[in-house]
Amino acid sequence: MDKNKLCKHLNSLYDIMIIVEKASPVICGYNCKLVILQFIKVKEYSCMTNTVKWNVLDFVVRDKGKSDREAYADTLALVKTAEDLGYHRFWFAEHHSLAAYPSAAPEILMTHFLSQTKRLKFGSGGVMLPHYAPLKVAEVFATIAHLYPGRVDLGMGNNPGRQAVREALDNNLKGYRDNEEAMGEVRDFLTQTASSYGDVQVYPRAETPPTLWTLSASEESAYKAARLGIGYVYSLLFNQDEDAIEVAGRIAKIYRDNFQASATLAKPQFMVSAFIAVVPEGTDIKPLQRAFDLWILGKKDYSEFDHLPTIDEAANYKFTQPDLVKIARNRKKLITGDIRQVKIQIDRIIDVTAADEFMVIPTVPGIESRQEHLALIAQAFDI
């Protein structure tokens, strides 16, 4: 039976059980209540992967031998694949001065690909607020949301980047404000609520404002997101703890326990994002894993290569002892394996965090491989 139909049947049966229990609590008694509790667990497990929304975060990868134009064409192919497979959101990262990832302006990419699709929501993953004025960020995203109502997300980050990039952007953290204050101003501008700047307003006024998120992996950021009443995206990559998943569970609880409803979000929304390298069941993951390991080392501020390293390049690369130490540490914050192994890991993450959404980051060489990643995940979780 299709899982969606199964969930509907289970939900209907659960409703009947609750009606019986409420109508005859004495007759139902302890055993009846116990059955209901066990049934709830079965229902939650059976329907878990159907309630989670599945998303993609893309770096606009440039593969070896390809131009930036070809990288954008590959991104369109990945976008189309995601929409065809039933993914919910598609976000673009913001990177500066990185030849391998020509994704410096996610807001422009969003607008372009919104015009190429019908259903997918597009967002920034995320706009780095230290570089921009909150008013300008709000104006840009209000404009996009006005053009494509109900399909726009604004993910906000706090990474100012390396010194040279900050200087080139004429920022250098001069007058840098608290990230919570900046996110709050963006939120207030977009919702036409109290402004710190008198009668300054954002136009156009989007009928459906962008959905707001913050991207991080710390307890402090979870408290901030909860106070602001915006969505929270926990990235496994940012955390180097022995068990980043357990940390994610703790952060999810902090966020939910302290969440305050806002004009943009009525209830907490917790998303987990993770870099994933996956192959079909029974296939050797090691060649792809090695390419992944090489990329994630991030040597020379990720400028060692002007493209995403290939499997062949990784196979011939001479890792140093410090490289191997870092690779071992990195493995704790990545999800790799064949699809059966990857599904077990993702299931655990969802179980520990009760995540509302999961974001796949398929940063692997070759557009066909990235498309296959999305297809394998979609099939494994019945997206």
C-alpha positions as CSV (number, residue, x, y, z in Angstrom):
1,M,0.0,0.0,0.0
2,D,1.2,3.6,-0.8
3,K,2.5,5.2,2.4
4,N,0.4,8.3,2.0
5,K,-2.7,6.1,1.9
6,L,-1.5,4.0,4.9
7,C,-1.0,7.2,6.9
8,K,-4.5,8.3,6.1
9,H,-5.9,5.0,7.3
10,L,-3.8,5.1,10.4
11,N,-4.9,8.6,11.2
12,S,-8.6,7.7,10.7
13,L,-8.2,4.6,12.9
14,Y,-6.5,6.7,15.6
15,D,-9.4,9.2,15.5
16,I,-11.8,6.4,16.1
17,M,-9.8,5.0,19.0
18,I,-9.7,8.4,20.7
19,I,-13.5,8.8,20.3
20,V,-14.1,5.4,21.9
21,E,-11.6,6.2,24.7
22,K,-13.3,9.5,25.5
23,A,-16.8,8.1,25.2
24,S,-16.2,5.2,27.5
25,P,-13.1,5.9,29.6
26,V,-14.1,3.4,32.3
27,I,-14.8,0.6,29.8
28,C,-11.6,1.4,27.9
29,G,-9.5,1.3,31.0
30,Y,-5.7,1.0,31.4
31,N,-5.2,-1.7,28.7
32,C,-7.1,0.4,26.1
33,K,-4.9,3.5,26.9
34,L,-1.8,1.4,26.6
35,V,-2.9,0.2,23.2
36,I,-3.5,3.7,22.1
37,L,0.0,4.8,23.2
38,Q,1.6,1.9,21.3
39,F,-0.5,2.7,18.3
40,I,0.7,6.4,18.4
41,K,4.3,5.1,18.2
42,V,3.4,2.9,15.2
43,K,1.6,5.7,13.5
44,E,4.4,8.2,14.0
45,Y,7.0,5.8,12.7
46,S,5.0,4.8,9.7
47,C,4.2,8.3,8.7
48,M,7.4,10.0,9.7
49,T,9.0,10.2,6.3
50,N,5.8,11.5,4.8
51,T,5.5,14.5,7.0
52,V,9.1,15.6,6.6
53,K,9.6,18.1,3.8
54,W,12.7,17.5,1.6
55,N,14.8,20.3,0.3
56,V,18.0,21.0,-1.7
57,L,20.9,23.4,-1.0
58,D,23.0,24.0,-4.1
59,F,26.4,25.7,-4.5
60,V,26.0,26.1,-8.3
61,V,28.9,23.6,-8.7
62,R,31.4,24.2,-11.6
63,D,32.8,20.8,-12.7
64,K,36.2,20.4,-14.3
65,G,36.5,21.7,-17.8
66,K,33.2,23.6,-17.6
67,S,32.5,27.3,-17.9
68,D,30.4,29.4,-15.5
69,R,27.6,29.4,-18.1
70,E,27.7,25.6,-18.2
71,A,27.6,25.5,-14.4
72,Y,24.4,27.5,-14.5
73,A,23.0,25.1,-17.1
74,D,23.8,22.2,-14.9
75,T,22.1,24.0,-12.0
76,L,18.9,24.3,-14.1
77,A,19.0,20.6,-14.8
78,L,19.3,19.9,-11.1
79,V,16.5,22.3,-10.3
80,K,14.2,20.5,-12.9
81,T,15.2,17.2,-11.3
82,A,14.3,18.4,-7.9
83,E,10.9,19.7,-9.0
84,D,10.1,16.5,-10.9
85,L,11.0,14.4,-7.9
86,G,8.8,16.3,-5.5
87,Y,11.3,18.3,-3.4
88,H,9.8,21.2,-1.5
89,R,12.5,23.9,-1.4
90,F,15.6,24.7,-3.4
91,W,18.1,27.1,-1.9
92,F,21.3,28.7,-3.2
93,A,24.4,29.4,-1.0
94,E,26.2,32.7,-1.0
95,H,29.9,32.4,-1.8
96,H,32.4,35.1,-2.8
97,S,35.6,34.8,-4.8
98,L,35.3,31.0,-5.2
99,A,35.7,29.8,-8.8
100,A,34.3,26.4,-8.1
101,Y,31.0,27.8,-6.8
102,P,29.8,30.8,-8.8
103,S,26.9,31.5,-6.5
104,A,27.6,35.0,-5.2
105,A,24.1,36.4,-5.6
106,P,21.5,33.9,-4.4
107,E,18.7,36.4,-4.8
108,I,19.3,36.7,-8.5
109,L,19.6,33.0,-9.0
110,M,16.3,32.6,-7.1
111,T,14.5,35.0,-9.3
112,H,15.8,33.4,-12.5
113,F,14.9,29.8,-11.5
114,L,11.5,30.8,-10.1
115,S,10.7,31.9,-13.7
116,Q,11.8,28.4,-14.9
117,T,9.7,26.4,-12.6
118,K,6.1,26.0,-11.4
119,R,6.0,24.7,-7.8
120,L,9.4,24.7,-6.1
121,K,10.1,27.3,-3.4
122,F,13.4,29.1,-3.7
123,G,15.5,30.6,-1.1
124,S,18.9,31.9,0.0
125,G,21.1,29.5,2.1
126,G,21.8,32.1,3.1
127,V,22.3,35.8,2.7
128,M,25.3,36.8,4.8
129,L,23.9,39.8,6.8
130,P,27.3,41.2,7.9
131,H,27.7,42.4,4.2
132,Y,24.4,44.1,3.8
133,A,22.0,46.6,5.3
134,P,18.8,45.0,6.6
135,L,16.6,47.4,4.7
136,K,18.2,46.5,1.4
137,V,17.9,42.8,2.1
138,A,14.2,43.3,3.0
139,E,13.5,45.3,-0.1
140,V,15.1,42.7,-2.4
141,F,13.2,39.8,-0.9
142,A,10.0,41.7,-0.7
143,T,10.3,42.4,-4.4
144,I,10.9,38.7,-5.3
145,A,8.0,37.6,-3.0
146,H,5.8,40.2,-4.7
147,L,6.6,38.6,-8.1
148,Y,6.3,35.0,-6.9
149,P,4.0,35.0,-3.9
150,G,4.2,32.0,-1.6
151,R,7.4,30.6,-3.2
152,V,10.2,32.7,-1.5
153,D,12.4,31.9,1.5
154,L,15.0,34.1,3.1
155,G,17.7,32.2,4.9
156,M,20.1,34.4,6.8
157,G,23.6,33.7,7.8
158,N,26.2,35.3,10.0
159,N,29.6,34.4,8.3
160,P,31.4,37.5,7.2
161,G,33.9,35.5,5.2
162,R,37.7,35.9,5.0
163,Q,39.4,39.2,5.5
164,A,40.1,39.9,1.8
165,V,36.4,39.4,0.9
166,R,35.3,41.7,3.7
167,E,37.6,44.4,2.4
168,A,36.5,44.0,-1.2
169,L,32.9,44.3,0.0
170,D,33.9,47.5,1.8
171,N,32.7,46.0,5.0
172,N,35.5,44.8,7.2
173,L,33.0,44.6,10.1
174,K,32.9,48.3,10.6
175,G,29.8,49.1,12.6
176,Y,29.0,45.4,12.6
177,R,25.8,44.8,14.6
178,D,24.6,41.9,16.6
179,N,23.2,39.3,14.2
180,E,19.9,39.0,16.2
181,E,19.4,42.7,15.8
182,A,20.0,42.6,12.1
183,M,17.7,39.6,11.6
184,G,15.0,41.3,13.7
185,E,15.2,44.4,11.5
186,V,14.8,42.4,8.3
187,R,11.8,40.6,9.9
188,D,10.2,43.9,11.0
189,F,10.7,45.6,7.6
190,L,9.1,42.6,5.8
191,T,6.1,42.5,8.1
192,Q,5.6,46.2,8.3
193,T,5.9,46.2,12.1
194,A,7.8,48.5,14.4
195,S,10.9,50.0,12.7
196,S,14.0,51.4,14.3
197,Y,14.0,54.0,11.6
198,G,10.8,56.0,12.1
199,D,8.6,56.0,9.1
200,V,10.9,54.0,6.8
201,Q,8.9,51.3,5.0
202,V,9.6,48.5,2.5
203,Y,7.9,48.6,-0.9
204,P,6.5,46.7,-2.7
205,R,4.5,45.1,0.1
206,A,4.4,41.4,-0.6
207,E,1.0,39.9,0.1
208,T,2.9,36.8,1.3
209,P,6.2,37.8,2.9
210,P,9.2,35.5,2.5
211,T,9.5,32.7,5.0
212,L,12.4,33.6,7.3
213,W,15.1,31.2,8.5
214,T,18.5,31.4,10.2
215,L,21.3,29.0,9.4
216,S,23.7,27.9,12.2
217,A,24.6,25.1,14.6
218,S,24.9,26.7,18.1
219,E,22.7,26.9,21.1
220,E,23.0,30.7,21.1
221,S,21.6,30.9,17.6
222,A,18.8,28.6,18.6
223,Y,17.7,31.0,21.3
224,K,18.0,33.9,18.9
225,A,15.8,32.2,16.3
226,A,13.3,31.2,18.9
227,R,13.0,34.8,20.3
228,L,12.6,36.2,16.7
229,G,10.0,33.6,15.8
230,I,11.8,32.5,12.6
231,G,12.7,29.0,11.3
232,Y,16.0,27.4,12.3
233,V,18.3,25.4,10.0
234,Y,20.9,23.2,11.8
235,S,23.9,22.3,9.7
236,L,25.8,19.2,10.6
237,L,28.8,20.7,8.8
238,F,29.2,23.5,11.3
239,N,29.5,21.1,14.2
240,Q,32.6,19.1,15.1
241,D,31.4,17.4,18.2
242,E,31.8,13.7,18.7
243,D,28.1,13.2,18.0
244,A,26.7,16.1,16.1
245,I,23.4,14.4,15.9
246,E,22.9,14.4,19.6
247,V,23.9,18.1,19.7
248,A,21.3,18.7,17.0
249,G,18.7,17.1,19.2
250,R,19.6,19.3,22.1
251,I,19.5,22.5,19.9
252,A,16.2,21.5,18.4
253,K,14.7,21.2,22.0
254,I,16.1,24.6,23.0
255,Y,14.6,26.2,19.9
256,R,11.2,24.6,20.3
257,D,11.0,25.2,24.1
258,N,11.8,28.9,23.7
259,F,9.9,29.7,20.4
260,Q,7.8,32.8,20.4
261,A,5.3,33.1,17.6
262,S,5.8,36.1,15.2
263,A,4.1,37.8,12.3
264,T,6.1,35.5,10.0
265,L,5.8,32.1,11.7
266,A,3.1,30.8,14.0
267,K,4.9,27.7,15.2
268,P,8.6,26.5,15.3
269,Q,10.0,25.0,12.1
270,F,13.3,23.0,12.5
271,M,15.3,21.9,9.5
272,V,18.5,19.9,9.3
273,S,20.9,20.3,6.5
274,A,23.8,17.9,5.6
275,F,26.3,17.2,3.0
276,I,25.6,13.8,1.5
277,A,27.6,11.5,-0.7
278,V,25.6,8.5,-1.6
279,V,25.7,5.6,-4.1
280,P,23.2,2.8,-4.9
281,E,23.0,-0.1,-2.5
282,G,26.0,-2.4,-2.8
283,T,28.1,0.1,-4.7
284,D,31.6,1.1,-3.3
285,I,31.4,4.6,-1.8
286,K,35.2,4.9,-1.4
287,P,36.0,6.7,-4.7
288,L,33.3,9.3,-4.2
289,Q,34.1,9.5,-0.5
290,R,37.7,10.4,-1.3
291,A,36.6,13.1,-3.7
292,F,34.3,14.4,-1.0
293,D,37.1,14.3,1.6
294,L,39.4,16.3,-0.7
295,W,36.9,19.0,-1.3
296,I,35.8,19.4,2.3
297,L,39.4,20.0,3.4
298,G,38.9,23.5,2.0
299,K,42.6,24.2,1.4
300,K,43.6,27.8,0.5
301,D,40.1,28.9,1.4
302,Y,38.6,26.4,-1.0
303,S,40.6,27.9,-3.9
304,E,43.1,25.0,-4.4
305,F,40.9,23.9,-7.3
306,D,38.9,26.2,-9.7
307,H,36.3,23.4,-9.9
308,L,34.9,20.7,-7.7
309,P,37.6,18.0,-7.6
310,T,36.9,14.9,-9.7
311,I,37.1,11.3,-8.5
312,D,40.3,10.8,-10.6
313,E,41.9,13.9,-9.1
314,A,41.1,12.7,-5.6
315,A,42.4,9.2,-6.4
316,N,45.8,10.7,-7.4
317,Y,46.0,13.3,-4.6
318,K,48.6,12.8,-1.9
319,F,47.1,13.5,1.4
320,T,49.4,14.6,4.2
321,Q,49.2,13.3,7.7
322,P,47.5,16.6,8.9
323,D,45.0,16.1,6.0
324,L,44.2,12.6,7.2
325,V,43.6,13.9,10.7
326,K,41.2,16.6,9.4
327,I,39.5,14.1,7.2
328,A,38.8,11.8,10.1
329,R,37.3,14.7,12.0
330,N,35.3,15.8,9.0
331,R,33.7,12.4,8.7
332,K,31.7,13.0,11.9
333,K,29.8,15.9,10.3
334,L,29.1,14.3,6.9
335,I,26.6,11.6,5.7
336,T,28.1,9.1,3.3
337,G,27.6,5.5,2.3
338,D,25.3,3.5,0.0
339,I,21.6,4.5,0.1
340,R,20.8,1.9,2.8
341,Q,23.5,3.3,5.1
342,V,22.6,6.9,4.4
343,K,18.9,6.2,5.1
344,I,19.7,4.8,8.5
345,Q,21.8,7.9,9.3
346,I,19.1,10.3,8.1
347,D,16.4,8.4,9.9
348,R,18.4,8.7,13.2
349,I,18.7,12.5,12.6
350,I,15.0,12.9,12.0
351,D,14.2,10.7,15.0
352,V,16.5,12.6,17.4
353,T,15.6,16.1,16.3
354,A,12.0,15.5,15.2
355,A,13.0,17.7,12.2
356,D,10.1,19.2,10.2
357,E,12.3,19.4,7.1
358,F,15.6,18.0,5.8
359,M,17.9,19.7,3.4
360,V,20.2,17.7,1.1
361,I,23.5,19.3,0.0
362,P,24.6,17.2,-3.1
363,T,28.0,18.8,-3.5
364,V,29.6,16.0,-5.5
365,P,31.4,16.0,-8.9
366,G,29.3,15.6,-12.0
367,I,25.8,16.8,-12.7
368,E,24.6,13.2,-13.4
369,S,25.9,12.2,-9.9
370,R,24.1,15.1,-8.2
371,Q,20.9,14.2,-10.0
372,E,21.3,10.6,-8.9
373,H,21.8,11.8,-5.3
374,L,18.4,13.5,-5.4
375,A,16.8,10.5,-7.0
376,L,18.2,8.0,-4.5
377,I,17.0,10.1,-1.5
378,A,13.6,10.7,-3.1
379,Q,13.1,7.0,-3.7
380,A,14.4,5.9,-0.2
381,F,12.0,8.3,1.6
382,D,9.0,8.2,-0.8
383,I,9.2,12.0,-1.4
